[in-house]
C-alpha cells in the first residue's frame, strides 16, 4: 500500500474506534494490532501513531500514550482536521497542554472556519487549563453562547479575577491528586449548576473513591484557608477508564 492507502485505512479504523465504549477491549485490541501493522509499513506517517495513542488512552496506558504523542509531534506535518482534533484531544487528556496549545493557537486565527471541528477541543483545553478567556471570547457570538448557556455562564464567572484564581487552584488540587493515573478528562453541565469534571483513570473503584474524597477535602480546605465560602459550582466524578462511553 502507498501512503494514501495507509492513511485512508487508518481513518477507517479510527472512525470505528471513536464509536466504541472503552469497555470494548475485544474490539480495541484488534484495531490496535492493525494500526501497529500500518505503522510498521509507514513509520514516517503520523496517522497510525495517532490511532495508537487513542487506543492506549482507551486502555488506560497513559505513559504509552504520552510516548506515542511525542512521536507524532516529532513527525509533524499536515493532518486532516478530524485527526488533528483527535490528536489535540488526546494531548489534553494526558496533560500535554503546551503541545495542545500550539495546535489550538494556530486554529484560533480563523476560528469561524475551524469552530465546527475544533469546538470540543477548545472547550476541553480551556476548562482543563483554566484559560477560560477562550470561552469568554467565544461567548461574544450570540449563536455560540446560546448553544450552551450554562457552560458560558460558568466561564464568565471564572475567567478572570478572584474567580479564575479559585478555579485554577481547584484545577491544581485535582491534577496533583490524580495526574499519575488520569487518562481522560471530560466535562458535563451539572444538574445543580456549575460543571462536573468526569475523570477516567487506570485506578480501581476503591482508589477512585479515595481520590474523590481527597479532592473534595482539599477543595473545602482551600476555601477555608482563603476565608471564602465554597459555592459548590465544581463537581468531580472519578471512574475507571473502562467505564468511559464512546468518544465524546
BELJO-V431598 format. One record per residue. N is the residue number from 0. RES is the residue in three letters. PHI is phi in degrees with one decimal (999 if undefined). OMEGA is omega as a letter, one per 20 degrees, with the letter a starting at -180 (NA if undefined). D_LAST is the distance of its C-alpha to the last C-alpha in Angstrom with 1 decimal. Layout:
# BELJO-V431598
n->N res->RES phi->PHI omega->OMEGA d_last->D_LAST
n->N res->RES phi->PHI omega->OMEGA d_last->D_LAST
This chain:
# BELJO-V431598
n->0 res->UNK phi->999 omega->r d_last->31.7
n->1 res->UNK phi->-87.4 omega->a d_last->31.6
n->2 res->UNK phi->-59.6 omega->a d_last->28.8
n->3 res->UNK phi->-61.3 omega->r d_last->27.5
n->4 res->UNK phi->-64.0 omega->a d_last->27.3
n->5 res->UNK phi->-64.6 omega->r d_last->25.6
n->6 res->UNK phi->-62.6 omega->r d_last->22.9
n->7 res->UNK phi->-62.1 omega->r d_last->22.4
n->8 res->UNK phi->-66.9 omega->r d_last->22.2
n->9 res->UNK phi->-58.8 omega->a d_last->19.6
n->10 res->UNK phi->-61.6 omega->r d_last->17.4
n->11 res->UNK phi->-61.7 omega->r d_last->18.0
n->12 res->UNK phi->-65.4 omega->a d_last->17.1
n->13 res->UNK phi->-65.8 omega->r d_last->13.9
n->14 res->UNK phi->-58.7 omega->r d_last->12.9
n->15 res->UNK phi->-70.6 omega->a d_last->13.7
n->16 res->UNK phi->-63.8 omega->a d_last->11.9
n->17 res->UNK phi->-69.3 omega->r d_last->8.4
n->18 res->UNK phi->-100.5 omega->a d_last->9.2
n->19 res->UNK phi->-104.8 omega->r d_last->10.6
n->20 res->UNK phi->-61.1 omega->a d_last->10.1
n->21 res->UNK phi->-71.3 omega->r d_last->11.4
n->22 res->UNK phi->-77.7 omega->a d_last->14.6
n->23 res->UNK phi->-81.7 omega->a d_last->15.7
n->24 res->UNK phi->-64.9 omega->a d_last->17.9
n->25 res->UNK phi->-75.5 omega->r d_last->20.5
n->26 res->UNK phi->-102.8 omega->r d_last->18.3
n->27 res->UNK phi->-69.0 omega->a d_last->16.7
n->28 res->UNK phi->-60.3 omega->r d_last->20.3
n->29 res->UNK phi->-62.8 omega->r d_last->21.8
n->30 res->UNK phi->-62.6 omega->r d_last->19.2
n->31 res->UNK phi->-62.8 omega->r d_last->19.9
n->32 res->UNK phi->-62.6 omega->r d_last->23.6
n->33 res->UNK phi->-64.3 omega->r d_last->23.3
n->34 res->UNK phi->-66.3 omega->r d_last->21.6
n->35 res->UNK phi->-63.0 omega->r d_last->24.3
n->36 res->UNK phi->-63.6 omega->r d_last->26.9
n->37 res->UNK phi->-64.8 omega->r d_last->25.7
n->38 res->UNK phi->-63.7 omega->r d_last->25.7
n->39 res->UNK phi->-64.0 omega->r d_last->29.3
n->40 res->UNK phi->-72.5 omega->a d_last->30.3
n->41 res->UNK phi->-141.4 omega->a d_last->29.1
n->42 res->UNK phi->-64.7 omega->r d_last->28.7
n->43 res->UNK phi->-84.4 omega->a d_last->28.9
n->44 res->UNK phi->-94.3 omega->r d_last->25.6
n->45 res->UNK phi->-82.8 omega->a d_last->22.4
n->46 res->UNK phi->-59.3 omega->r d_last->20.1
n->47 res->UNK phi->-62.0 omega->a d_last->20.8
n->48 res->UNK phi->-68.5 omega->r d_last->20.3
n->49 res->UNK phi->-63.8 omega->r d_last->16.8
n->50 res->UNK phi->-60.4 omega->r d_last->16.0
n->51 res->UNK phi->-66.6 omega->r d_last->18.0
n->52 res->UNK phi->-62.0 omega->r d_last->16.3
n->53 res->UNK phi->-63.6 omega->r d_last->12.9
n->54 res->UNK phi->-58.9 omega->a d_last->14.9
n->55 res->UNK phi->-62.2 omega->r d_last->16.6
n->56 res->UNK phi->-65.1 omega->a d_last->13.6
n->57 res->UNK phi->-59.3 omega->a d_last->12.4
n->58 res->UNK phi->-98.2 omega->r d_last->16.0
n->59 res->UNK phi->79.6 omega->a d_last->16.5
n->60 res->UNK phi->-98.5 omega->a d_last->19.0
n->61 res->UNK phi->-64.6 omega->a d_last->18.5
n->62 res->UNK phi->-62.5 omega->r d_last->21.9
n->63 res->UNK phi->-62.5 omega->r d_last->21.6
n->64 res->UNK phi->-61.8 omega->r d_last->18.3
n->65 res->UNK phi->-62.1 omega->r d_last->20.1
n->66 res->UNK phi->-62.3 omega->r d_last->23.1
n->67 res->UNK phi->-65.1 omega->r d_last->21.2
n->68 res->UNK phi->-62.2 omega->r d_last->19.6
n->69 res->UNK phi->-66.8 omega->r d_last->23.2
n->70 res->UNK phi->-62.9 omega->r d_last->24.5
n->71 res->UNK phi->-59.7 omega->a d_last->22.1
n->72 res->UNK phi->-59.9 omega->a d_last->23.3
n->73 res->UNK phi->-69.3 omega->r d_last->26.9
n->74 res->UNK phi->-72.8 omega->r d_last->26.6
n->75 res->UNK phi->65.4 omega->r d_last->25.3
n->76 res->UNK phi->91.0 omega->a d_last->25.8
n->77 res->UNK phi->-83.6 omega->r d_last->23.9
n->78 res->UNK phi->-126.8 omega->r d_last->20.5
n->79 res->UNK phi->-59.8 omega->a d_last->18.9
n->80 res->UNK phi->-54.9 omega->a d_last->16.5
n->81 res->UNK phi->-66.5 omega->r d_last->13.4
n->82 res->UNK phi->-73.0 omega->r d_last->14.5
n->83 res->UNK phi->-64.7 omega->r d_last->15.5
n->84 res->UNK phi->-62.8 omega->r d_last->12.2
n->85 res->UNK phi->-62.7 omega->r d_last->10.6
n->86 res->UNK phi->-61.5 omega->r d_last->13.8
n->87 res->UNK phi->-59.9 omega->r d_last->13.5
n->88 res->UNK phi->-60.0 omega->r d_last->10.1
n->89 res->UNK phi->-63.3 omega->r d_last->11.9
n->90 res->UNK phi->-60.1 omega->r d_last->15.0
n->91 res->UNK phi->-63.4 omega->a d_last->13.6
n->92 res->UNK phi->-59.7 omega->a d_last->12.3
n->93 res->UNK phi->-94.9 omega->r d_last->15.8
n->94 res->UNK phi->84.9 omega->r d_last->17.6
n->95 res->UNK phi->-88.8 omega->a d_last->19.0
n->96 res->UNK phi->-70.1 omega->a d_last->18.9
n->97 res->UNK phi->-65.7 omega->r d_last->22.0
n->98 res->UNK phi->-65.0 omega->r d_last->20.8
n->99 res->UNK phi->-60.2 omega->a d_last->17.6
n->100 res->UNK phi->-62.0 omega->r d_last->19.9
n->101 res->UNK phi->-59.4 omega->a d_last->22.2
n->102 res->UNK phi->-70.6 omega->r d_last->19.7
n->103 res->UNK phi->-65.7 omega->a d_last->18.2
n->104 res->UNK phi->-59.9 omega->a d_last->21.9
n->105 res->UNK phi->-67.1 omega->r d_last->22.8
n->106 res->UNK phi->-89.5 omega->a d_last->20.4
n->107 res->UNK phi->-69.5 omega->a d_last->21.5
n->108 res->UNK phi->-66.0 omega->r d_last->24.9
n->109 res->UNK phi->-133.9 omega->a d_last->23.7
n->110 res->UNK phi->-64.5 omega->a d_last->20.8
n->111 res->UNK phi->-62.3 omega->a d_last->21.4
n->112 res->UNK phi->-70.4 omega->a d_last->21.1
n->113 res->UNK phi->-99.3 omega->a d_last->18.0
n->114 res->UNK phi->-65.2 omega->a d_last->16.0
n->115 res->UNK phi->-57.0 omega->a d_last->14.3
n->116 res->UNK phi->-82.8 omega->a d_last->12.8
n->117 res->UNK phi->-104.3 omega->a d_last->12.6
n->118 res->UNK phi->-56.3 omega->a d_last->11.9
n->119 res->UNK phi->-63.4 omega->r d_last->8.5
n->120 res->UNK phi->-68.3 omega->r d_last->10.3
n->121 res->UNK phi->-61.6 omega->a d_last->13.4
n->122 res->UNK phi->-62.3 omega->a d_last->12.1
n->123 res->UNK phi->-63.2 omega->r d_last->10.8
n->124 res->UNK phi->-59.7 omega->a d_last->14.1
n->125 res->UNK phi->-60.7 omega->a d_last->16.2
n->126 res->UNK phi->-71.3 omega->a d_last->15.1
n->127 res->UNK phi->-75.8 omega->a d_last->15.4
n->128 res->UNK phi->-104.0 omega->a d_last->18.7
n->129 res->UNK phi->85.7 omega->r d_last->20.3
n->130 res->UNK phi->-80.5 omega->a d_last->20.9
n->131 res->UNK phi->-75.2 omega->r d_last->20.2
n->132 res->UNK phi->-61.5 omega->r d_last->22.8
n->133 res->UNK phi->-59.6 omega->r d_last->20.0
n->134 res->UNK phi->-72.3 omega->r d_last->18.6
n->135 res->UNK phi->-58.0 omega->r d_last->22.2
n->136 res->UNK phi->-69.0 omega->r d_last->23.0
n->137 res->UNK phi->-61.6 omega->a d_last->20.2
n->138 res->UNK phi->-68.8 omega->r d_last->21.3
n->139 res->UNK phi->-67.0 omega->r d_last->24.7
n->140 res->UNK phi->-86.5 omega->a d_last->23.5
n->141 res->UNK phi->-59.2 omega->a d_last->24.0
n->142 res->UNK phi->-64.8 omega->r d_last->21.6
n->143 res->UNK phi->-65.9 omega->r d_last->18.7
n->144 res->UNK phi->-58.2 omega->a d_last->19.9
n->145 res->UNK phi->-68.4 omega->a d_last->20.2
n->146 res->UNK phi->-71.2 omega->a d_last->16.5
n->147 res->UNK phi->-159.7 omega->a d_last->15.6
n->148 res->UNK phi->-60.0 omega->a d_last->18.9
n->149 res->UNK phi->-61.8 omega->r d_last->18.2
n->150 res->UNK phi->-61.9 omega->a d_last->16.0
n->151 res->UNK phi->-70.6 omega->r d_last->18.7
n->152 res->UNK phi->-65.8 omega->r d_last->21.5
n->153 res->UNK phi->-61.5 omega->a d_last->20.3
n->154 res->UNK phi->-62.2 omega->a d_last->20.2
n->155 res->UNK phi->-62.3 omega->r d_last->23.6
n->156 res->UNK phi->-74.9 omega->a d_last->25.1
n->157 res->UNK phi->-125.8 omega->a d_last->24.0
n->158 res->UNK phi->-83.7 omega->r d_last->24.0
n->159 res->UNK phi->-148.0 omega->r d_last->27.7
n->160 res->UNK phi->63.6 omega->a d_last->30.7
n->161 res->UNK phi->-64.1 omega->r d_last->30.8
n->162 res->UNK phi->-59.4 omega->r d_last->27.4
n->163 res->UNK phi->-70.9 omega->r d_last->25.8
n->164 res->UNK phi->-61.2 omega->r d_last->28.2
n->165 res->UNK phi->-63.1 omega->a d_last->27.0
n->166 res->UNK phi->-61.5 omega->a d_last->23.3
n->167 res->UNK phi->-67.2 omega->r d_last->23.9
n->168 res->UNK phi->-64.9 omega->r d_last->26.1
n->169 res->UNK phi->-68.7 omega->r d_last->23.5
n->170 res->UNK phi->-56.5 omega->a d_last->21.0
n->171 res->UNK phi->-63.3 omega->r d_last->23.8
n->172 res->UNK phi->-59.3 omega->a d_last->24.5
n->173 res->UNK phi->-62.4 omega->a d_last->20.9
n->174 res->UNK phi->-71.1 omega->r d_last->20.8
n->175 res->UNK phi->-62.8 omega->a d_last->24.5
n->176 res->UNK phi->-79.0 omega->a d_last->23.9
n->177 res->UNK phi->-118.3 omega->a d_last->21.0
n->178 res->UNK phi->-51.6 omega->a d_last->20.6
n->179 res->UNK phi->-59.1 omega->a d_last->22.4
n->180 res->UNK phi->-110.9 omega->a d_last->20.0
n->181 res->UNK phi->-77.3 omega->a d_last->16.7
n->182 res->UNK phi->-110.1 omega->a d_last->14.1
n->183 res->UNK phi->-145.6 omega->r d_last->10.7
n->184 res->UNK phi->-119.8 omega->r d_last->10.5
n->185 res->UNK phi->-126.7 omega->a d_last->7.9
n->186 res->UNK phi->-137.7 omega->r d_last->9.6
n->187 res->UNK phi->-134.4 omega->r d_last->10.6
n->188 res->UNK phi->-73.0 omega->a d_last->13.8
n->189 res->UNK phi->-82.2 omega->a d_last->16.3
n->190 res->UNK phi->-58.4 omega->r d_last->18.7
n->191 res->UNK phi->-88.6 omega->a d_last->21.6
n->192 res->UNK phi->101.1 omega->a d_last->20.6
n->193 res->UNK phi->76.8 omega->a d_last->19.2
n->194 res->UNK phi->-123.8 omega->r d_last->15.8
n->195 res->UNK phi->-119.6 omega->r d_last->14.6
n->196 res->UNK phi->-76.2 omega->r d_last->13.5
n->197 res->UNK phi->-106.0 omega->a d_last->11.5
n->198 res->UNK phi->-101.8 omega->a d_last->13.0
n->199 res->UNK phi->-115.1 omega->a d_last->12.8
n->200 res->UNK phi->-124.8 omega->r d_last->16.1
n->201 res->UNK phi->-90.2 omega->a d_last->18.6
n->202 res->UNK phi->-86.9 omega->a d_last->21.0
n->203 res->UNK phi->-86.7 omega->a d_last->22.3
n->204 res->UNK phi->-58.6 omega->a d_last->22.3
n->205 res->UNK phi->-63.3 omega->a d_last->25.5
n->206 res->UNK phi->-64.9 omega->r d_last->24.6
n->207 res->UNK phi->-64.4 omega->r d_last->21.3
n->208 res->UNK phi->-62.3 omega->r d_last->23.4
n->209 res->UNK phi->-63.5 omega->r d_last->25.9
n->210 res->UNK phi->-60.7 omega->a d_last->23.5
n->211 res->UNK phi->-63.9 omega->r d_last->22.2
n->212 res->UNK phi->-63.4 omega->r d_last->25.9
n->213 res->UNK phi->-62.0 omega->a d_last->26.8
n->214 res->UNK phi->-61.4 omega->a d_last->24.2
n->215 res->UNK phi->-65.5 omega->r d_last->25.4
n->216 res->UNK phi->-62.5 omega->a d_last->29.0
n->217 res->UNK phi->-70.1 omega->r d_last->28.7
n->218 res->UNK phi->-63.5 omega->r d_last->27.0
n->219 res->UNK phi->-62.6 omega->r d_last->29.9
n->220 res->UNK phi->-65.4 omega->r d_last->32.3
n->221 res->UNK phi->-62.2 omega->a d_last->31.1
n->222 res->UNK phi->-63.8 omega->r d_last->31.7
n->223 res->UNK phi->-62.9 omega->a d_last->35.0
n->224 res->UNK phi->-67.4 omega->r d_last->36.1
n->225 res->UNK phi->-88.8 omega->a d_last->35.4
n->226 res->UNK phi->53.5 omega->r d_last->37.3
n->227 res->UNK phi->-121.2 omega->r d_last->34.4
n->228 res->UNK phi->-89.5 omega->r d_last->32.8
n->229 res->UNK phi->-69.1 omega->a d_last->29.2
n->230 res->UNK phi->-84.4 omega->r d_last->27.6
n->231 res->UNK phi->52.9 omega->r d_last->24.8
n->232 res->UNK phi->-92.2 omega->r d_last->22.1
n->233 res->UNK phi->-119.6 omega->a d_last->19.9
n->234 res->UNK phi->-116.3 omega->a d_last->18.7
n->235 res->UNK phi->-131.9 omega->r d_last->17.5
n->236 res->UNK phi->-128.5 omega->a d_last->16.0
n->237 res->UNK phi->-121.6 omega->a d_last->16.3
n->238 res->UNK phi->-139.8 omega->r d_last->15.6
n->239 res->UNK phi->-67.7 omega->a d_last->16.1
n->240 res->UNK phi->-60.6 omega->r d_last->13.3
n->241 res->UNK phi->-63.2 omega->a d_last->14.3
n->242 res->UNK phi->-91.7 omega->r d_last->12.9
n->243 res->UNK phi->-66.6 omega->r d_last->9.3
n->244 res->UNK phi->-71.9 omega->r d_last->7.8
n->245 res->UNK phi->-59.1 omega->a d_last->6.4
n->246 res->UNK phi->-52.4 omega->a d_last->3.8
n->247 res->UNK phi->-81.9 omega->NA d_last->0.0
